[in-house]
Amino acid sequence: MANFVLVAGIRLGSWAWDDVVPHLREAGHGAHPLTLSGLAEKRGVPAGQQTHVQDIVDEVERLDLREVVLVGHSYAGVPVGQAAERIGDRLARVVFLDSSVPADGRPFVSAWPDGGAAMEAAIARNEGFWPPIPTSHYDGHDLTEEQITRIVAGSTPHPGRTLTEPAVLERPLSSLSATYVLCDPAGEDEPEGEVAQLVADGHWRLVRMDTGHWPMFSRPRELAQVLLDAAGE
């Protein structure tokens, strides 16, 4: 039996996995959605990058989980990738779900085209938080109006330090048994940067989903099957 620890991206909490969890549990596996510090029901809890890493490690240890499949969506790939190397033989696999990946000594914002200047300015203007984004941002991502409304209603401002503080890795990402899920409704995108190299070198497996960036809402059943397949590798 696998134990899926599910971590959603920026502004989201454990609630984002509500439509995925039943499919994983029906298949006989453990499913443990996690809200990171400072978000959703944990809003107000101070958080930096390493706080989020420790949130994940603590959850695995608190529940005494084995055969862990860590799933990191979007931003959450950064803390998930760091937590993966800290849970030792409890780890079975990592699934990076249309996500960023950690780079030692570099923050999440460093991968942005402007080096994160615009994001850092927005965080400074909003008392240390990256504010919610407009509804229009979700257009073109295979989401219904109802799904978009649900995401926007559940989103909370994101603690800025988690985005601007550097990741800490002890080993190369190639040491992780990992699957990268690329969400691409047009079928035209390719993985970039280090992910592309890890896939090309055969270290990581690439899986494509023909949906937008939030498949836990747009295609929960299909996403559950992708995760189940990854756990079986």
CYANA upper distance limits for C-alpha pairs under 8 A (distance plus 0.5 A):
  1 MET  CA     28 GLY  CA      7.35
  1 MET  CA     29 HIS  CA      5.78
  1 MET  CA     30 GLY  CA      7.73
  1 MET  CA     67 GLU  CA      7.60
  2 ALA  CA     29 HIS  CA      5.83
  2 ALA  CA     30 GLY  CA      6.68
  2 ALA  CA     66 ARG  CA      8.02
  2 ALA  CA     67 GLU  CA      5.64
  2 ALA  CA     68 VAL  CA      6.50
  2 ALA  CA     69 VAL  CA      7.19
  2 ALA  CA    231 ALA  CA      7.21
  3 ASN  CA     29 HIS  CA      6.52
  3 ASN  CA     30 GLY  CA      4.87
  3 ASN  CA     31 ALA  CA      6.31
  3 ASN  CA     32 HIS  CA      7.79
  3 ASN  CA     65 LEU  CA      7.20
  3 ASN  CA     66 ARG  CA      7.27
  3 ASN  CA     67 GLU  CA      6.42
  3 ASN  CA     68 VAL  CA      5.26
  3 ASN  CA     69 VAL  CA      6.44
  4 PHE  CA     29 HIS  CA      8.07
  4 PHE  CA     30 GLY  CA      6.44
  4 PHE  CA     31 ALA  CA      5.26
  4 PHE  CA     32 HIS  CA      6.42
  4 PHE  CA     33 PRO  CA      8.41
  4 PHE  CA     68 VAL  CA      6.39
  4 PHE  CA     69 VAL  CA      5.25
  4 PHE  CA     70 LEU  CA      6.50
  4 PHE  CA     71 VAL  CA      7.49
  5 VAL  CA     31 ALA  CA      6.73
  5 VAL  CA     32 HIS  CA      5.29
  5 VAL  CA     33 PRO  CA      6.24
  5 VAL  CA     34 LEU  CA      7.40
  5 VAL  CA     60 VAL  CA      8.31
  5 VAL  CA     68 VAL  CA      7.46
  5 VAL  CA     69 VAL  CA      6.70
  5 VAL  CA     70 LEU  CA      5.49
  5 VAL  CA     71 VAL  CA      6.52
  6 LEU  CA     14 SER  CA      8.10
  6 LEU  CA     17 TRP  CA      7.86
  6 LEU  CA     31 ALA  CA      7.85
  6 LEU  CA     32 HIS  CA      6.55
  6 LEU  CA     33 PRO  CA      4.98
  6 LEU  CA     34 LEU  CA      6.46
  6 LEU  CA     70 LEU  CA      6.91
  6 LEU  CA     71 VAL  CA      5.43
  6 LEU  CA     72 GLY  CA      7.04
  7 VAL  CA     13 GLY  CA      8.20
  7 VAL  CA     14 SER  CA      7.48
  7 VAL  CA     33 PRO  CA      6.73
  7 VAL  CA     34 LEU  CA      6.01
  7 VAL  CA     35 THR  CA      7.43
  7 VAL  CA     36 LEU  CA      8.20
  7 VAL  CA     70 LEU  CA      8.38
  7 VAL  CA     71 VAL  CA      6.47
  7 VAL  CA     72 GLY  CA      5.57
  7 VAL  CA     73 HIS  CA      6.81
  7 VAL  CA     76 ALA  CA      6.61
  7 VAL  CA     80 VAL  CA      8.27
  8 ALA  CA     12 LEU  CA      6.37
  8 ALA  CA     13 GLY  CA      6.83
  8 ALA  CA     14 SER  CA      7.44
  8 ALA  CA     16 ALA  CA      7.23
  8 ALA  CA     17 TRP  CA      8.19
  8 ALA  CA     34 LEU  CA      8.36
  8 ALA  CA     35 THR  CA      8.30
  8 ALA  CA     72 GLY  CA      6.75
  8 ALA  CA     73 HIS  CA      5.45
  8 ALA  CA     74 SER  CA      7.59
  8 ALA  CA     75 TYR  CA      8.34
  8 ALA  CA     76 ALA  CA      6.52
  9 GLY  CA     72 GLY  CA      7.85
  9 GLY  CA     73 HIS  CA      5.59
  9 GLY  CA     74 SER  CA      5.30
  9 GLY  CA     75 TYR  CA      5.36
  9 GLY  CA     76 ALA  CA      5.47
 10 ILE  CA     74 SER  CA      7.66
 10 ILE  CA     75 TYR  CA      6.31
 10 ILE  CA     76 ALA  CA      7.77
 10 ILE  CA    158 HIS  CA      6.78
 11 ARG  CA     39 LEU  CA      6.88
 11 ARG  CA     40 ALA  CA      8.16
 11 ARG  CA    132 PRO  CA      7.71
 11 ARG  CA    155 SER  CA      5.45
 11 ARG  CA    156 THR  CA      5.42
 11 ARG  CA    157 PRO  CA      6.28
 11 ARG  CA    158 HIS  CA      5.62
 12 LEU  CA     16 ALA  CA      6.93
 12 LEU  CA     35 THR  CA      8.14
 12 LEU  CA     39 LEU  CA      7.18
 12 LEU  CA     40 ALA  CA      7.15
 12 LEU  CA    151 ILE  CA      8.47
 12 LEU  CA    154 GLY  CA      7.49
 12 LEU  CA    155 SER  CA      5.90
 12 LEU  CA    156 THR  CA      7.32
 13 GLY  CA     34 LEU  CA      7.35
 13 GLY  CA     35 THR  CA      4.96
 13 GLY  CA     36 LEU  CA      7.32
 13 GLY  CA     39 LEU  CA      6.61
 13 GLY  CA     40 ALA  CA      5.73
 13 GLY  CA     41 GLU  CA      8.14
 13 GLY  CA    155 SER  CA      8.35
 14 SER  CA     18 ASP  CA      8.12
 14 SER  CA     33 PRO  CA      5.37
 14 SER  CA     34 LEU  CA      5.29
 14 SER  CA     35 THR  CA      5.17
 15 TRP  CA     33 PRO  CA      8.10
 16 ALA  CA    151 ILE  CA      8.34
 16 ALA  CA    216 MET  CA      7.37
 16 ALA  CA    217 PHE  CA      7.96
 17 TRP  CA     21 VAL  CA      6.55
 17 TRP  CA     33 PRO  CA      6.97
 17 TRP  CA    216 MET  CA      6.57
 17 TRP  CA    217 PHE  CA      8.45
 18 ASP  CA     22 PRO  CA      7.96
 19 ASP  CA     23 HIS  CA      8.31
 19 ASP  CA    216 MET  CA      7.31
 19 ASP  CA    217 PHE  CA      7.59
 19 ASP  CA    220 PRO  CA      6.23
 19 ASP  CA    221 ARG  CA      8.24
 20 VAL  CA     24 LEU  CA      7.24
 20 VAL  CA    216 MET  CA      6.77
 20 VAL  CA    220 PRO  CA      5.51
 20 VAL  CA    221 ARG  CA      6.91
 20 VAL  CA    223 LEU  CA      7.76
 20 VAL  CA    224 ALA  CA      6.26
 21 VAL  CA     25 ARG  CA      6.75
 21 VAL  CA     31 ALA  CA      6.34
 21 VAL  CA     32 HIS  CA      8.38
 21 VAL  CA     33 PRO  CA      8.28
 21 VAL  CA    224 ALA  CA      8.28
 22 PRO  CA     26 GLU  CA      6.45
 23 HIS  CA     27 ALA  CA      6.87
 23 HIS  CA    221 ARG  CA      7.15
 23 HIS  CA    224 ALA  CA      6.65
 24 LEU  CA     28 GLY  CA      7.32
 24 LEU  CA     29 HIS  CA      6.24
 24 LEU  CA     30 GLY  CA      7.55
 24 LEU  CA     31 ALA  CA      6.87
 24 LEU  CA    224 ALA  CA      6.64
 24 LEU  CA    228 LEU  CA      7.78
 25 ARG  CA     29 HIS  CA      5.48
 25 ARG  CA     30 GLY  CA      6.39
 25 ARG  CA     31 ALA  CA      6.83
 34 LEU  CA     56 ILE  CA      8.18
 34 LEU  CA     59 GLU  CA      8.40
 35 THR  CA     39 LEU  CA      7.12
 35 THR  CA     40 ALA  CA      7.49
 35 THR  CA     41 GLU  CA      8.11
 35 THR  CA     42 LYS  CA      7.65
 36 LEU  CA     42 LYS  CA      7.68
 36 LEU  CA     52 HIS  CA      6.36
 36 LEU  CA     55 ASP  CA      6.82
 36 LEU  CA     56 ILE  CA      8.37
 37 SER  CA     42 LYS  CA      5.95
 37 SER  CA     43 ARG  CA      7.43
 37 SER  CA     45 VAL  CA      6.13
 37 SER  CA     46 PRO  CA      7.40
 37 SER  CA     47 ALA  CA      6.30
 37 SER  CA     51 THR  CA      7.66
 37 SER  CA     52 HIS  CA      6.93
 37 SER  CA     55 ASP  CA      7.64
 38 GLY  CA     42 LYS  CA      5.56
 38 GLY  CA     43 ARG  CA      4.64
 38 GLY  CA     44 GLY  CA      5.75
 38 GLY  CA     45 VAL  CA      5.11
 38 GLY  CA     46 PRO  CA      6.47
 38 GLY  CA     47 ALA  CA      6.48
 38 GLY  CA    158 HIS  CA      7.58
 38 GLY  CA    159 PRO  CA      6.72
 39 LEU  CA     43 ARG  CA      4.93
 39 LEU  CA     44 GLY  CA      8.07
 39 LEU  CA     45 VAL  CA      8.43
 39 LEU  CA    156 THR  CA      6.58
 39 LEU  CA    157 PRO  CA      7.84
 39 LEU  CA    158 HIS  CA      7.13
 39 LEU  CA    159 PRO  CA      8.33
 40 ALA  CA    154 GLY  CA      7.83
 40 ALA  CA    155 SER  CA      7.62
 40 ALA  CA    156 THR  CA      6.56
 43 ARG  CA    156 THR  CA      8.15
 46 PRO  CA    159 PRO  CA      8.21
 47 ALA  CA     51 THR  CA      5.89
 47 ALA  CA     52 HIS  CA      7.41
 47 ALA  CA    159 PRO  CA      6.85
 47 ALA  CA    161 ARG  CA      7.36
 47 ALA  CA    162 THR  CA      7.03
 48 GLY  CA     52 HIS  CA      7.22
 48 GLY  CA    159 PRO  CA      7.77
 48 GLY  CA    160 GLY  CA      8.14
 48 GLY  CA    161 ARG  CA      5.22
 48 GLY  CA    162 THR  CA      4.75
 48 GLY  CA    163 LEU  CA      8.33
 48 GLY  CA    165 GLU  CA      7.34
 49 GLN  CA     53 VAL  CA      7.15
 49 GLN  CA     79 PRO  CA      7.53
 49 GLN  CA    161 ARG  CA      6.90
 49 GLN  CA    162 THR  CA      4.37
 49 GLN  CA    163 LEU  CA      7.25
 49 GLN  CA    164 THR  CA      8.26
 49 GLN  CA    165 GLU  CA      6.19
 49 GLN  CA    166 PRO  CA      7.58
 49 GLN  CA    167 ALA  CA      7.55
 50 GLN  CA     54 GLN  CA      6.57
 50 GLN  CA     79 PRO  CA      7.99
 50 GLN  CA    162 THR  CA      8.05
 50 GLN  CA    167 ALA  CA      8.17
 51 THR  CA     55 ASP  CA      6.60
 51 THR  CA    162 THR  CA      8.42
 52 HIS  CA     56 ILE  CA      7.10
 52 HIS  CA     79 PRO  CA      6.53
 52 HIS  CA    162 THR  CA      7.89
 53 VAL  CA     57 VAL  CA      7.00
 53 VAL  CA     79 PRO  CA      5.20
 53 VAL  CA     80 VAL  CA      7.12
 53 VAL  CA     82 GLN  CA      6.93
 53 VAL  CA     83 ALA  CA      5.87
 54 GLN  CA     58 ASP  CA      6.30
 54 GLN  CA     83 ALA  CA      7.68
 55 ASP  CA     59 GLU  CA      6.72
 56 ILE  CA     60 VAL  CA      6.92
 56 ILE  CA     79 PRO  CA      8.39
 56 ILE  CA     80 VAL  CA      7.66
 56 ILE  CA     83 ALA  CA      6.88
 57 VAL  CA     61 GLU  CA      6.79
 57 VAL  CA     83 ALA  CA      6.34
 57 VAL  CA     86 ARG  CA      7.60
 57 VAL  CA     87 ILE  CA      6.88
 58 ASP  CA     62 ARG  CA      6.25
 59 GLU  CA     63 LEU  CA      6.64
 60 VAL  CA     64 ASP  CA      6.39
 60 VAL  CA     65 LEU  CA      5.85
 60 VAL  CA     68 VAL  CA      8.43
 60 VAL  CA     87 ILE  CA      8.19
 61 GLU  CA     65 LEU  CA      7.00
 65 LEU  CA     90 ARG  CA      7.29
 66 ARG  CA     89 ASP  CA      8.42
 66 ARG  CA     90 ARG  CA      5.14
 66 ARG  CA     91 LEU  CA      7.37
 66 ARG  CA     92 ALA  CA      8.48
 67 GLU  CA     90 ARG  CA      6.12
 67 GLU  CA     91 LEU  CA      6.16
 67 GLU  CA     92 ALA  CA      5.43
 68 VAL  CA     90 ARG  CA      6.36
 68 VAL  CA     91 LEU  CA      5.20
 68 VAL  CA     92 ALA  CA      5.67
 68 VAL  CA     93 ARG  CA      7.25
 69 VAL  CA     91 LEU  CA      6.95
 69 VAL  CA     92 ALA  CA      6.10
 69 VAL  CA     93 ARG  CA      5.31
 69 VAL  CA     94 VAL  CA      6.00
 69 VAL  CA     95 VAL  CA      7.60
 69 VAL  CA    231 ALA  CA      7.12
 70 LEU  CA     80 VAL  CA      7.16
 70 LEU  CA     84 ALA  CA      7.64
 70 LEU  CA     91 LEU  CA      8.17
 70 LEU  CA     93 ARG  CA      7.02
 70 LEU  CA     94 VAL  CA      5.30
 70 LEU  CA     95 VAL  CA      6.64
 71 VAL  CA     77 GLY  CA      8.09
 71 VAL  CA     80 VAL  CA      7.63
 71 VAL  CA     94 VAL  CA      6.46
 71 VAL  CA     95 VAL  CA      5.20
 71 VAL  CA     96 PHE  CA      6.53
 71 VAL  CA     97 LEU  CA      7.32
 72 GLY  CA     76 ALA  CA      5.19
 72 GLY  CA     77 GLY  CA      4.78
 72 GLY  CA     78 VAL  CA      8.19
 72 GLY  CA     79 PRO  CA      8.43
 72 GLY  CA     80 VAL  CA      6.10
 72 GLY  CA     81 GLY  CA      8.38
 72 GLY  CA     94 VAL  CA      8.39
 72 GLY  CA     95 VAL  CA      6.88
 72 GLY  CA     96 PHE  CA      5.67
 72 GLY  CA     97 LEU  CA      6.28
 72 GLY  CA     99 SER  CA      7.33
 73 HIS  CA     77 GLY  CA      6.23
 73 HIS  CA     96 PHE  CA      6.74
 73 HIS  CA     97 LEU  CA      5.01
 73 HIS  CA     98 ASP  CA      6.61
 73 HIS  CA     99 SER  CA      5.69
 74 SER  CA     96 PHE  CA      8.40
 74 SER  CA     97 LEU  CA      6.94
 74 SER  CA     98 ASP  CA      6.11
 74 SER  CA     99 SER  CA      4.14
 74 SER  CA    100 SER  CA      6.22
 74 SER  CA    213 HIS  CA      8.42
 75 TYR  CA     79 PRO  CA      8.44
 75 TYR  CA     99 SER  CA      6.48
 75 TYR  CA    100 SER  CA      6.15
 75 TYR  CA    108 PHE  CA      7.84
 76 ALA  CA     80 VAL  CA      6.45
 76 ALA  CA     99 SER  CA      7.52
 76 ALA  CA    100 SER  CA      7.92
 77 GLY  CA     81 GLY  CA      6.23
 77 GLY  CA     96 PHE  CA      6.18
 77 GLY  CA     97 LEU  CA      7.87
 77 GLY  CA     99 SER  CA      5.75
 77 GLY  CA    100 SER  CA      5.76
 77 GLY  CA    101 VAL  CA      5.69
 77 GLY  CA    102 PRO  CA      7.57
 78 VAL  CA     82 GLN  CA      7.13
 78 VAL  CA     99 SER  CA      8.42
 78 VAL  CA    100 SER  CA      6.48
 78 VAL  CA    101 VAL  CA      5.37
 78 VAL  CA    102 PRO  CA      4.96
 78 VAL  CA    108 PHE  CA      7.60
 78 VAL  CA    167 ALA  CA      7.79
 79 PRO  CA     83 ALA  CA      6.57
 79 PRO  CA    102 PRO  CA      7.75
 79 PRO  CA    167 ALA  CA      8.17
 80 VAL  CA     84 ALA  CA      6.48
 80 VAL  CA     94 VAL  CA      8.47
 81 GLY  CA     85 GLU  CA      7.69
 81 GLY  CA     94 VAL  CA      8.08
 81 GLY  CA    101 VAL  CA      7.00
 81 GLY  CA    102 PRO  CA      6.61
 81 GLY  CA    173 LEU  CA      8.34
 82 GLN  CA     86 ARG  CA      7.47
 82 GLN  CA    102 PRO  CA      7.42
 82 GLN  CA    167 ALA  CA      7.82
 82 GLN  CA    168 VAL  CA      7.26
 82 GLN  CA    169 LEU  CA      6.53
 83 ALA  CA     87 ILE  CA      7.01
 84 ALA  CA     88 GLY  CA      8.07
 84 ALA  CA     91 LEU  CA      7.23
 84 ALA  CA     94 VAL  CA      7.62
 84 ALA  CA    176 LEU  CA      8.20
 85 GLU  CA    169 LEU  CA      8.44
 85 GLU  CA    170 GLU  CA      8.26
 85 GLU  CA    171 ARG  CA      8.16
 85 GLU  CA    176 LEU  CA      8.15
 87 ILE  CA     91 LEU  CA      6.81
 92 ALA  CA    177 SER  CA      7.97
 92 ALA  CA    231 ALA  CA      8.01
 93 ARG  CA    176 LEU  CA      7.86
 93 ARG  CA    177 SER  CA      5.72
 93 ARG  CA    178 ALA  CA      6.08
 93 ARG  CA    179 THR  CA      8.25
 93 ARG  CA    230 ALA  CA      8.17
 93 ARG  CA    231 ALA  CA      7.22
 94 VAL  CA    176 LEU  CA      7.70
 94 VAL  CA    177 SER  CA      6.82
 94 VAL  CA    178 ALA  CA      5.13
 94 VAL  CA    179 THR  CA      6.86
 95 VAL  CA    178 ALA  CA      6.17
 95 VAL  CA    179 THR  CA      5.35
 95 VAL  CA    180 TYR  CA      6.38
 95 VAL  CA    181 VAL  CA      7.70
 95 VAL  CA    227 LEU  CA      8.01
 95 VAL  CA    230 ALA  CA      7.90
 96 PHE  CA    100 SER  CA      8.19
 96 PHE  CA    101 VAL  CA      8.09
 96 PHE  CA    178 ALA  CA      7.86
 96 PHE  CA    179 THR  CA      6.78
 96 PHE  CA    180 TYR  CA      5.34
 96 PHE  CA    181 VAL  CA      6.62
 97 LEU  CA    180 TYR  CA      6.68
 97 LEU  CA    181 VAL  CA      5.36
 97 LEU  CA    182 LEU  CA      7.35
 97 LEU  CA    183 CYS  CA      8.41
 98 ASP  CA    180 TYR  CA      7.61
 98 ASP  CA    181 VAL  CA      5.97
 98 ASP  CA    182 LEU  CA      5.48
 98 ASP  CA    183 CYS  CA      6.29
 98 ASP  CA    213 HIS  CA      7.03
100 SER  CA    108 PHE  CA      8.07
101 VAL  CA    195 VAL  CA      8.39
102 PRO  CA    106 ARG  CA      8.04
102 PRO  CA    107 PRO  CA      8.32
102 PRO  CA    108 PHE  CA      7.93
102 PRO  CA    167 ALA  CA      6.47
102 PRO  CA    168 VAL  CA      8.44
102 PRO  CA    169 LEU  CA      8.20
103 ALA  CA    107 PRO  CA      8.08
103 ALA  CA    167 ALA  CA      6.64
103 ALA  CA    168 VAL  CA      8.02
103 ALA  CA    169 LEU  CA      7.68
104 ASP  CA    166 PRO  CA      7.61
104 ASP  CA    167 ALA  CA      5.70
104 ASP  CA    168 VAL  CA      5.43
104 ASP  CA    169 LEU  CA      5.53
104 ASP  CA    170 GLU  CA      8.42
105 GLY  CA    166 PRO  CA      5.42
105 GLY  CA    167 ALA  CA      5.82
105 GLY  CA    168 VAL  CA      6.42
105 GLY  CA    169 LEU  CA      8.38
106 ARG  CA    110 SER  CA      6.94
106 ARG  CA    165 GLU  CA      8.00
106 ARG  CA    166 PRO  CA      4.96
106 ARG  CA    167 ALA  CA      6.10
107 PRO  CA    111 ALA  CA      8.42
107 PRO  CA    163 LEU  CA      6.64
107 PRO  CA    164 THR  CA      5.65
107 PRO  CA    165 GLU  CA      5.62
107 PRO  CA    166 PRO  CA      4.47
107 PRO  CA    167 ALA  CA      6.29
108 PHE  CA    162 THR  CA      8.43
108 PHE  CA    163 LEU  CA      5.56
108 PHE  CA    164 THR  CA      6.79
108 PHE  CA    165 GLU  CA      8.13
108 PHE  CA    166 PRO  CA      7.85
108 PHE  CA    167 ALA  CA      8.39
109 VAL  CA    115 GLY  CA      6.77
109 VAL  CA    116 GLY  CA      4.99
109 VAL  CA    119 MET  CA      7.78
109 VAL  CA    120 GLU  CA      8.48
109 VAL  CA    163 LEU  CA      6.37
109 VAL  CA    164 THR  CA      6.47
110 SER  CA    115 GLY  CA      5.19
110 SER  CA    116 GLY  CA      6.10
111 ALA  CA    115 GLY  CA      6.75
111 ALA  CA    116 GLY  CA      7.80
112 TRP  CA    116 GLY  CA      5.80
114 ASP  CA    118 ALA  CA      7.64
116 GLY  CA    120 GLU  CA      6.52
117 ALA  CA    121 ALA  CA      6.63
118 ALA  CA    122 ALA  CA      6.72
119 MET  CA    123 ILE  CA      6.67
119 MET  CA    130 TRP  CA      7.73
120 GLU  CA    124 ALA  CA      6.67
120 GLU  CA    160 GLY  CA      8.35
120 GLU  CA    164 THR  CA      8.08
121 ALA  CA    125 ARG  CA      6.77
122 ALA  CA    126 ASN  CA      6.77
122 ALA  CA    129 PHE  CA      8.36
122 ALA  CA    130 TRP  CA      6.78
122 ALA  CA    131 PRO  CA      8.06
123 ILE  CA    127 GLU  CA      7.06
123 ILE  CA    128 GLY  CA      5.44
123 ILE  CA    129 PHE  CA      5.36
123 ILE  CA    130 TRP  CA      5.33
123 ILE  CA    131 PRO  CA      7.90
123 ILE  CA    160 GLY  CA      6.39
124 ALA  CA    128 GLY  CA      6.04
124 ALA  CA    129 PHE  CA      7.99
126 ASN  CA    130 TRP  CA      7.28
126 ASN  CA    131 PRO  CA      7.31
128 GLY  CA    159 PRO  CA      6.96
128 GLY  CA    160 GLY  CA      5.71
128 GLY  CA    161 ARG  CA      7.85
129 PHE  CA    157 PRO  CA      6.22
129 PHE  CA    158 HIS  CA      5.71
129 PHE  CA    159 PRO  CA      5.21
129 PHE  CA    160 GLY  CA      5.11
130 TRP  CA    157 PRO  CA      6.14
130 TRP  CA    158 HIS  CA      5.53
130 TRP  CA    159 PRO  CA      7.02
130 TRP  CA    160 GLY  CA      6.23
131 PRO  CA    156 THR  CA      8.13
131 PRO  CA    157 PRO  CA      5.21
131 PRO  CA    158 HIS  CA      7.07
132 PRO  CA    152 VAL  CA      8.26
132 PRO  CA    155 SER  CA      7.22
132 PRO  CA    156 THR  CA      7.01
132 PRO  CA    157 PRO  CA      6.10
132 PRO  CA    158 HIS  CA      8.37
133 ILE  CA    137 HIS  CA      7.19
133 ILE  CA    152 VAL  CA      8.49
134 PRO  CA    152 VAL  CA      8.49
135 THR  CA    139 ASP  CA      8.13
135 THR  CA    148 ILE  CA      7.45
135 THR  CA    149 THR  CA      8.22
135 THR  CA    152 VAL  CA      7.36
138 TYR  CA    143 LEU  CA      7.87
138 TYR  CA    148 ILE  CA      7.18
139 ASP  CA    143 LEU  CA      7.87
140 GLY  CA    212 GLY  CA      7.73
141 HIS  CA    185 PRO  CA      7.95
141 HIS  CA    211 THR  CA      7.00
141 HIS  CA    212 GLY  CA      4.41
141 HIS  CA    213 HIS  CA      6.70
141 HIS  CA    214 TRP  CA      7.78
142 ASP  CA    185 PRO  CA      8.00
142 ASP  CA    211 THR  CA      6.23
142 ASP  CA    212 GLY  CA      5.97
142 ASP  CA    218 SER  CA      6.60
143 LEU  CA    147 GLN  CA      6.35
143 LEU  CA    148 ILE  CA      6.79
143 LEU  CA    212 GLY  CA      8.18
143 LEU  CA    217 PHE  CA      7.84
143 LEU  CA    218 SER  CA      5.92
144 THR  CA    148 ILE  CA      6.76
144 THR  CA    218 SER  CA      8.22
145 GLU  CA    149 THR  CA      6.62
146 GLU  CA    150 ARG  CA      6.72
147 GLN  CA    151 ILE  CA      6.80
147 GLN  CA    217 PHE  CA      7.04
147 GLN  CA    218 SER  CA      8.02
148 ILE  CA    152 VAL  CA      6.66
149 THR  CA    153 ALA  CA      6.47
150 ARG  CA    154 GLY  CA      6.66
151 ILE  CA    155 SER  CA      6.60
159 PRO  CA    163 LEU  CA      8.05
160 GLY  CA    164 THR  CA      7.01
161 ARG  CA    165 GLU  CA      6.17
171 ARG  CA    175 SER  CA      7.33
172 PRO  CA    176 LEU  CA      8.48
174 SER  CA    198 LEU  CA      7.03
174 SER  CA    203 HIS  CA      6.26
174 SER  CA    204 TRP  CA      8.03
175 SER  CA    203 HIS  CA      8.46
177 SER  CA    203 HIS  CA      7.86
177 SER  CA    204 TRP  CA      7.20
178 ALA  CA    203 HIS  CA      8.15
178 ALA  CA    204 TRP  CA      5.66
178 ALA  CA    205 ARG  CA      7.10
179 THR  CA    204 TRP  CA      6.01
179 THR  CA    205 ARG  CA      5.21
179 THR  CA    206 LEU  CA      6.40
179 THR  CA    207 VAL  CA      7.64
179 THR  CA    230 ALA  CA      7.10
180 TYR  CA    195 VAL  CA      8.35
180 TYR  CA    204 TRP  CA      7.36
180 TYR  CA    205 ARG  CA      6.65
180 TYR  CA    206 LEU  CA      5.47
180 TYR  CA    207 VAL  CA      6.67
181 VAL  CA    206 LEU  CA      6.54
181 VAL  CA    207 VAL  CA      5.27
181 VAL  CA    208 ARG  CA      6.15
181 VAL  CA    209 MET  CA      7.52
182 LEU  CA    190 GLU  CA      8.37
182 LEU  CA    191 PRO  CA      7.66
182 LEU  CA    206 LEU  CA      7.74
182 LEU  CA    207 VAL  CA      6.67
182 LEU  CA    208 ARG  CA      5.32
182 LEU  CA    209 MET  CA      6.70
183 CYS  CA    208 ARG  CA      6.41
183 CYS  CA    209 MET  CA      5.31
183 CYS  CA    210 ASP  CA      6.54
183 CYS  CA    211 THR  CA      6.05
183 CYS  CA    212 GLY  CA      6.00
183 CYS  CA    213 HIS  CA      6.32
183 CYS  CA    215 PRO  CA      8.19
184 ASP  CA    188 GLU  CA      7.49
184 ASP  CA    189 ASP  CA      6.76
184 ASP  CA    208 ARG  CA      7.47
184 ASP  CA    209 MET  CA      6.61
184 ASP  CA    210 ASP  CA      5.62
184 ASP  CA    211 THR  CA      6.07
184 ASP  CA    212 GLY  CA      6.44
184 ASP  CA    213 HIS  CA      8.27
185 PRO  CA    209 MET  CA      7.72
185 PRO  CA    210 ASP  CA      4.64
185 PRO  CA    211 THR  CA      4.86
185 PRO  CA    212 GLY  CA      6.31
186 ALA  CA    210 ASP  CA      7.51
187 GLY  CA    210 ASP  CA      7.11
190 GLU  CA    196 ALA  CA      8.11
191 PRO  CA    195 VAL  CA      6.50
191 PRO  CA    196 ALA  CA      5.37
192 GLU  CA    196 ALA  CA      5.41
192 GLU  CA    197 GLN  CA      8.46
193 GLY  CA    197 GLN  CA      7.19
194 GLU  CA    198 LEU  CA      6.61
195 VAL  CA    199 VAL  CA      6.66
196 ALA  CA    200 ALA  CA      6.54
197 GLN  CA    201 ASP  CA      6.47
198 LEU  CA    202 GLY  CA      6.82
198 LEU  CA    203 HIS  CA      5.74
198 LEU  CA    204 TRP  CA      6.14
199 VAL  CA    203 HIS  CA      6.37
199 VAL  CA    204 TRP  CA      5.35
199 VAL  CA    205 ARG  CA      6.47
199 VAL  CA    206 LEU  CA      6.92
207 VAL  CA    226 VAL  CA      8.48
211 THR  CA    215 PRO  CA      6.95
211 THR  CA    218 SER  CA      7.61
211 THR  CA    219 ARG  CA      7.82
212 GLY  CA    218 SER  CA      7.98
214 TRP  CA    218 SER  CA      6.86
215 PRO  CA    219 ARG  CA      5.40
215 PRO  CA    220 PRO  CA      6.63
215 PRO  CA    223 LEU  CA      6.95
216 MET  CA    220 PRO  CA      5.12
216 MET  CA    223 LEU  CA      7.08
219 ARG  CA    223 LEU  CA      6.51
220 PRO  CA    224 ALA  CA      6.58
221 ARG  CA    225 GLN  CA      6.96
222 GLU  CA    226 VAL  CA      6.85
223 LEU  CA    227 LEU  CA      6.78
224 ALA  CA    228 LEU  CA      6.66
225 GLN  CA    229 ASP  CA      6.55
226 VAL  CA    230 ALA  CA      6.70
227 LEU  CA    231 ALA  CA      6.71
228 LEU  CA    232 GLY  CA      6.93
229 ASP  CA    233 GLU  CA      7.20
